[in-house]
Amino acid sequence: MEQKILIINTGSASKKYAVYSNGAAIFTMHIEKEDGAFVATTNTGEQSQKALVSQADYDAALAYLLATALTMHVIADKNEIAAAGVRIVAPGNYFLTNSIIDDAYLAALQNALEQAPLHLKPAMAEIAQLQRVLPGIPIAGISDSAFHATLPLQARLYNLPEDMAAKYGVYRFGYHGISAQSVITKAQAMLGTLPSRVIICHLGSGASIHAVKDGRSFDTSMGFTPLEGLTMSTRIGNIDAGAVIYLLQKSGMNPAELETYFNTQCGLLGLSGKTPDMRELLELEKSGDQKAKLAIDAFVYAVRKYIGAYVAVMGGLDLLVFTATIGERSFIIRNRICEGLGGLGITLDQEKNNRMVSVDALINSEHSPVKIAVITTDEPGQMAKETMELLHK
């Protein structure tokens, strides 16, 4: 019987699954809300389908996934699933490496739950389902921070006394590391050799910027949690710590409520007052909506500021990469980010940029000292690779 690996990447309102065999994806399922209803999009390469999913099936999505995989003849028996890999977004030195999930790992997840509930609750629910539906299979916890374990101390440390930082484990851990590693691997294959100084703009619903020097993470915009950094779809990004304390004192919200507010009601949604979706914001901007324009301008400004900062700390730039949903698909946003950055050696070829949508390609002008690329992220593929490496240690 051919053995397969199941890859799981959960969000607060979506679930992504992929089944891999011999290093290649043979089945994917993405469940998310569309117009208030859950919709499952499945693909085997030869056939694809969309189906409405009930709340009950969404809650027990793993069983739904296996039933669909059986119906579409991806598997003949659920026991063909030999192992699983789950994306883990959690602060803490414990989670800076990939690990086979055991009782000690689950206890560490439970301890970290208070610090990152919006990201850990869905992942922990999937792990519990795996243990029920596919008992006994090895489950790999694939760290979204492992790529950033190489951060130099000046980037990793906050300005806390050493004893306080160590006691509570408050450091910059960074996230979107699985995506960053997949992009670095693809960039090296595309160019033949990886340039020394690379900036990756991971621009999606969650957004982050990574400085990569000689193939290693040198700095990153997300910090102790994925809240820090850029203006994001619904996440606040950077905010003065004093403002957080002030809001706790004045808003009437407790810490858990304020954290949820910062994660779900701020960013592009908060600034525009209408939508967190960049596509919708661009359409609103066309119709003269000034708040939509402000939200877009704030997003672009934040990205440009990080690019400038990372060029400075790395002493220059060789390759600028755009990835994730907005970075791969929006030539308008790529153009606005790069506009005026000629002084940093960043010059787009407008024609190439305008036609590149979710295709790995260079989009810099012929005379640009800095190469500029659109590279599609492959988080599930990277997770499958890391799961296999962990299983064969």
C-alpha positions as CSV (number, residue, x, y, z in Angstrom):
1,M,0.0,0.0,0.0
2,E,1.4,3.4,-1.0
3,Q,2.0,5.6,2.0
4,K,1.1,9.3,1.9
5,I,1.7,12.4,4.1
6,L,-1.1,14.8,5.1
7,I,-0.2,18.5,5.5
8,I,-2.4,20.8,7.6
9,N,-2.3,24.6,7.8
10,T,-5.1,26.1,9.8
11,G,-6.2,29.7,10.3
12,S,-8.8,31.4,12.5
13,A,-11.4,31.1,9.7
14,S,-9.9,28.8,7.1
15,K,-8.3,25.3,6.8
16,K,-5.8,24.2,4.2
17,Y,-5.0,20.5,3.6
18,A,-2.7,18.7,1.1
19,V,-1.8,15.0,0.6
20,Y,1.7,14.3,-0.7
21,S,3.1,11.2,-2.2
22,N,6.8,10.9,-3.3
23,G,7.3,14.6,-2.7
24,A,4.4,15.7,-4.9
25,A,1.0,17.1,-4.0
26,I,-1.7,14.7,-5.2
27,F,-4.7,16.3,-3.5
28,T,-5.5,19.7,-1.9
29,M,-8.5,21.1,-0.1
30,H,-9.0,24.6,1.1
31,I,-12.1,25.4,3.2
32,E,-13.0,29.1,3.8
33,K,-16.0,31.3,4.1
34,E,-17.4,32.8,1.0
35,D,-20.5,35.1,1.3
36,G,-21.1,33.8,4.8
37,A,-21.0,30.1,4.0
38,F,-18.1,27.6,4.2
39,V,-16.9,26.4,0.8
40,A,-14.5,23.5,0.2
41,T,-12.3,23.7,-2.9
42,T,-10.6,20.5,-3.8
43,N,-8.1,19.6,-6.5
44,T,-6.4,16.4,-7.6
45,G,-4.7,17.9,-10.7
46,E,-7.1,16.0,-12.9
47,Q,-10.4,17.0,-11.3
48,S,-11.5,19.9,-9.1
49,Q,-14.7,20.7,-7.4
50,K,-16.3,23.2,-5.0
51,A,-18.9,22.2,-2.4
52,L,-20.7,23.9,0.4
53,V,-19.6,22.7,3.9
54,S,-21.8,22.7,7.0
55,Q,-20.6,24.1,10.3
56,A,-20.5,20.5,11.6
57,D,-18.3,19.3,8.7
58,Y,-16.1,22.4,9.1
59,D,-15.6,21.6,12.8
60,A,-14.8,18.0,11.9
61,A,-13.0,18.9,8.7
62,L,-10.4,16.1,8.9
63,A,-13.2,13.4,8.6
64,Y,-14.7,15.4,5.8
65,L,-11.3,15.6,4.0
66,L,-10.8,11.9,4.3
67,A,-14.3,11.1,3.0
68,T,-13.7,13.4,0.0
69,A,-10.3,11.9,-0.7
70,L,-11.9,8.5,-0.7
71,T,-14.7,9.6,-3.0
72,M,-12.2,11.2,-5.4
73,H,-10.0,8.0,-5.3
74,V,-7.0,9.9,-3.9
75,I,-6.8,7.1,-1.3
76,A,-8.3,3.7,-1.2
77,D,-8.1,3.5,2.6
78,K,-7.5,6.1,5.3
79,N,-4.6,4.0,6.6
80,E,-2.6,5.0,3.5
81,I,-2.0,8.3,5.5
82,A,1.3,7.3,7.1
83,A,2.1,10.7,8.8
84,A,1.0,14.3,9.2
85,G,2.6,17.7,9.4
86,V,0.9,20.6,11.2
87,R,2.0,24.2,10.9
88,I,2.7,25.6,14.4
89,V,2.6,29.3,15.0
90,A,3.7,29.8,18.6
91,P,6.1,32.0,20.6
92,G,8.8,30.4,22.6
93,N,12.3,28.9,22.2
94,Y,10.7,25.4,22.4
95,F,9.0,26.0,19.1
96,L,12.1,27.2,17.1
97,T,12.6,23.7,15.8
98,N,10.4,21.0,14.1
99,S,9.4,18.2,16.4
100,I,7.4,15.0,16.5
101,I,4.4,15.8,18.6
102,D,4.3,13.9,21.9
103,D,2.8,14.6,25.4
104,A,5.6,17.0,26.3
105,Y,5.0,18.9,23.0
106,L,1.2,19.1,23.7
107,A,1.9,20.4,27.2
108,A,4.1,23.1,25.8
109,L,1.4,24.0,23.3
110,Q,-1.1,24.3,26.1
111,N,1.3,26.6,28.0
112,A,1.7,28.8,24.9
113,L,-2.0,28.9,24.2
114,E,-2.5,32.0,26.4
115,Q,0.1,33.9,24.3
116,A,-1.2,33.0,20.9
117,P,-4.8,31.7,21.2
118,L,-6.0,32.8,17.8
119,H,-3.3,30.7,16.0
120,L,-2.9,27.8,18.4
121,K,-6.5,26.9,19.1
122,P,-7.2,25.8,15.5
123,A,-3.9,23.9,15.2
124,M,-4.5,22.1,18.6
125,A,-8.0,21.2,17.4
126,E,-6.6,19.6,14.3
127,I,-4.0,17.7,16.3
128,A,-6.8,16.3,18.5
129,Q,-8.8,15.3,15.4
130,L,-5.7,13.6,13.9
131,Q,-5.3,11.5,17.1
132,R,-8.9,10.4,17.0
133,V,-9.3,9.8,13.3
134,L,-5.8,8.5,12.5
135,P,-4.6,7.1,15.8
136,G,-1.0,6.1,16.1
137,I,0.4,8.0,13.1
138,P,3.4,10.3,13.7
139,I,2.4,14.0,13.7
140,A,5.1,16.5,13.0
141,G,4.9,20.0,14.4
142,I,6.4,22.2,11.7
143,S,7.6,25.5,13.2
144,D,6.7,28.7,11.4
145,S,9.6,30.3,13.3
146,A,12.4,27.8,12.7
147,F,13.7,29.8,9.7
148,H,14.3,32.8,12.1
149,A,16.3,30.8,14.7
150,T,19.4,32.4,13.1
151,L,18.4,36.0,14.0
152,P,21.4,37.9,15.4
153,L,20.9,39.0,19.0
154,Q,20.5,42.7,18.1
155,A,17.4,41.7,16.0
156,R,16.1,39.0,18.3
157,L,16.2,41.0,21.6
158,Y,13.7,43.5,22.8
159,N,15.0,46.3,25.0
160,L,14.3,44.3,28.2
161,P,16.7,43.4,31.0
162,E,18.1,39.9,30.4
163,D,16.5,38.4,33.4
164,M,13.0,39.6,32.5
165,A,13.4,38.5,28.9
166,A,14.6,35.0,29.9
167,K,12.1,34.5,32.7
168,Y,9.1,35.1,30.4
169,G,10.7,34.1,27.1
170,V,10.0,37.5,25.4
171,Y,12.1,37.6,22.2
172,R,11.4,38.3,18.5
173,F,10.6,34.8,17.1
174,G,9.3,35.9,13.7
175,Y,6.8,34.0,11.6
176,H,6.0,33.1,7.9
177,G,9.3,31.2,8.1
178,I,8.0,28.2,6.3
179,S,7.0,30.5,3.4
180,A,10.4,32.3,3.5
181,Q,12.3,29.0,3.3
182,S,10.3,27.8,0.3
183,V,10.9,31.2,-1.4
184,I,14.6,31.1,-0.8
185,T,14.8,27.5,-2.2
186,K,12.9,28.6,-5.3
187,A,15.0,31.8,-5.7
188,Q,18.2,29.7,-5.7
189,A,16.8,27.4,-8.3
190,M,15.6,30.3,-10.4
191,L,18.8,32.2,-10.4
192,G,21.3,29.4,-10.1
193,T,22.8,30.8,-7.0
194,L,21.3,32.7,-4.0
195,P,22.3,36.4,-3.8
196,S,23.9,37.4,-0.6
197,R,21.3,40.1,0.4
198,V,17.6,39.3,-0.1
199,I,14.4,40.9,1.1
200,I,11.2,38.9,1.0
201,C,7.9,40.7,1.1
202,H,5.3,38.2,2.2
203,L,2.2,40.2,1.5
204,G,-1.1,38.5,2.2
205,S,-3.8,38.7,4.9
206,G,-1.0,38.3,7.3
207,A,2.0,40.2,6.0
208,S,5.7,40.3,7.0
209,I,9.1,41.4,5.6
210,H,12.2,39.3,6.0
211,A,15.8,40.3,5.6
212,V,17.9,37.3,4.5
213,K,21.7,37.5,4.5
214,D,23.8,34.7,3.0
215,G,20.7,32.4,3.1
216,R,20.0,33.0,6.8
217,S,17.3,35.1,8.5
218,F,18.9,38.4,9.5
219,D,15.8,40.4,10.6
220,T,12.0,40.1,10.3
221,S,9.0,42.4,10.9
222,M,6.9,40.0,13.0
223,G,8.0,39.6,16.6
224,F,7.0,37.8,19.8
225,T,3.7,37.2,18.1
226,P,2.4,37.7,14.5
227,L,0.8,41.0,15.6
228,E,4.0,43.1,15.2
229,G,5.1,44.8,12.0
230,L,3.2,45.8,8.9
231,T,-0.3,47.0,8.5
232,M,-2.2,43.8,7.8
233,S,-5.7,42.9,6.7
234,T,-7.2,42.9,10.2
235,R,-4.0,42.9,12.4
236,I,-2.8,46.2,13.9
237,G,1.0,45.8,13.2
238,N,3.3,48.2,15.1
239,I,1.8,50.2,18.0
240,D,3.4,52.0,20.9
241,A,3.4,49.8,24.1
242,G,2.2,52.9,26.0
243,A,-0.8,53.1,23.7
244,V,-1.6,49.4,24.5
245,I,-1.5,50.2,28.2
246,Y,-3.7,53.3,27.7
247,L,-6.3,51.3,25.8
248,L,-6.4,48.7,28.5
249,Q,-7.1,51.4,31.0
250,K,-9.7,53.3,29.0
251,S,-11.5,51.0,26.6
252,G,-13.0,48.6,29.2
253,M,-11.6,45.6,27.4
254,N,-9.6,43.0,29.2
255,P,-6.3,41.8,27.8
256,A,-7.9,38.8,25.9
257,E,-10.6,41.1,24.4
258,L,-8.0,43.7,23.4
259,E,-5.8,41.0,21.8
260,T,-8.8,39.8,19.7
261,Y,-9.5,43.4,18.7
262,F,-6.0,44.0,17.6
263,N,-6.1,40.7,15.6
264,T,-9.5,41.1,14.0
265,Q,-10.7,44.7,13.8
266,C,-7.6,46.8,12.9
267,G,-5.2,47.0,10.0
268,L,-6.8,47.6,6.6
269,L,-10.3,46.9,8.0
270,G,-9.8,49.4,10.8
271,L,-8.4,52.1,8.6
272,S,-10.9,51.7,5.8
273,G,-13.9,51.0,8.0
274,K,-15.2,48.7,5.2
275,T,-13.1,45.7,4.2
276,P,-9.8,43.9,4.9
277,D,-9.6,42.8,1.2
278,M,-7.0,44.6,-0.9
279,R,-8.9,43.9,-4.1
280,E,-12.0,45.5,-2.7
281,L,-10.0,48.4,-1.3
282,L,-8.5,49.1,-4.8
283,E,-12.0,49.1,-6.3
284,L,-13.2,51.5,-3.6
285,E,-10.2,53.8,-4.2
286,K,-11.2,54.0,-7.9
287,S,-14.6,55.3,-6.8
288,G,-13.1,58.0,-4.7
289,D,-13.2,56.4,-1.3
290,Q,-10.6,58.3,0.8
291,K,-10.5,55.9,3.7
292,A,-9.8,53.0,1.3
293,K,-7.0,55.1,-0.2
294,L,-5.6,55.8,3.2
295,A,-5.6,52.1,4.1
296,I,-3.7,51.2,0.9
297,D,-1.3,54.1,1.4
298,A,-0.6,53.0,5.0
299,F,0.1,49.4,3.8
300,V,2.4,50.5,1.0
301,Y,4.2,53.0,3.3
302,A,4.9,50.4,5.9
303,V,6.3,47.9,3.3
304,R,8.6,50.6,1.8
305,K,9.8,51.7,5.3
306,Y,10.8,48.1,6.1
307,I,12.6,47.7,2.8
308,G,14.6,50.8,3.4
309,A,15.5,49.8,6.9
310,Y,16.6,46.3,5.8
311,V,18.7,47.7,2.9
312,A,20.4,49.8,5.5
313,V,21.2,47.1,8.0
314,M,22.4,44.6,5.3
315,G,24.5,47.2,3.6
316,G,22.7,47.0,0.3
317,L,20.3,44.7,-1.6
318,D,20.7,42.1,-4.4
319,L,17.2,40.6,-4.7
320,L,13.7,41.8,-3.7
321,V,11.0,39.2,-3.7
322,F,7.2,39.5,-3.7
323,T,5.2,36.5,-2.5
324,A,1.9,35.5,-0.9
325,T,-1.6,36.5,-2.2
326,I,-1.1,40.3,-2.6
327,G,2.6,40.1,-3.5
328,E,2.0,37.4,-6.2
329,R,-1.2,38.8,-7.7
330,S,-1.3,42.6,-7.3
331,F,0.9,44.3,-9.9
332,I,-0.6,47.6,-8.7
333,I,0.6,47.2,-5.1
334,R,4.1,45.9,-6.3
335,N,4.3,49.0,-8.5
336,R,3.4,51.4,-5.7
337,I,5.9,49.8,-3.3
338,C,8.7,50.0,-5.8
339,E,7.8,53.5,-7.0
340,G,10.5,56.0,-6.0
341,L,12.9,53.3,-4.8
342,G,15.3,53.8,-7.7
343,G,17.8,55.4,-5.2
344,L,18.0,51.9,-3.6
345,G,18.7,50.3,-6.9
346,I,15.1,49.0,-7.2
347,T,13.5,49.7,-10.7
348,L,10.6,47.7,-12.1
349,D,10.0,46.8,-15.7
350,Q,6.4,48.0,-15.9
351,E,5.4,45.7,-18.7
352,K,6.8,42.6,-17.0
353,N,5.3,43.6,-13.7
354,N,1.8,44.2,-15.1
355,R,1.6,40.7,-16.7
356,M,3.1,38.6,-13.9
357,V,0.3,37.1,-11.7
358,S,1.2,34.1,-9.5
359,V,4.1,33.1,-11.8
360,D,7.8,32.8,-10.8
361,A,9.6,35.4,-12.8
362,L,11.9,38.4,-12.7
363,I,10.2,41.8,-13.1
364,N,13.1,44.2,-12.7
365,S,14.2,46.6,-15.5
366,E,17.2,45.6,-17.5
367,H,19.3,48.3,-15.8
368,S,18.1,47.7,-12.3
369,P,21.1,47.0,-9.9
370,V,18.6,45.0,-7.8
371,K,16.8,42.0,-9.2
372,I,13.1,42.0,-8.4
373,A,11.1,38.7,-8.5
374,V,7.6,37.4,-8.1
375,I,7.9,33.9,-6.5
376,T,4.9,31.9,-5.5
377,T,5.2,30.6,-2.0
378,D,4.9,26.9,-1.4
379,E,4.2,26.4,2.3
380,P,2.6,22.9,2.0
381,G,5.5,21.7,-0.2
382,Q,8.0,23.0,2.3
383,M,6.1,21.4,5.2
384,A,6.0,18.1,3.4
385,K,9.7,18.2,2.9
386,E,10.4,19.1,6.5
387,T,8.0,16.4,7.7
388,M,9.8,13.7,5.7
389,E,13.2,15.0,7.0
390,L,11.9,14.8,10.6
391,L,10.5,11.3,10.1
392,H,13.8,10.0,8.7
393,K,16.1,11.4,11.4
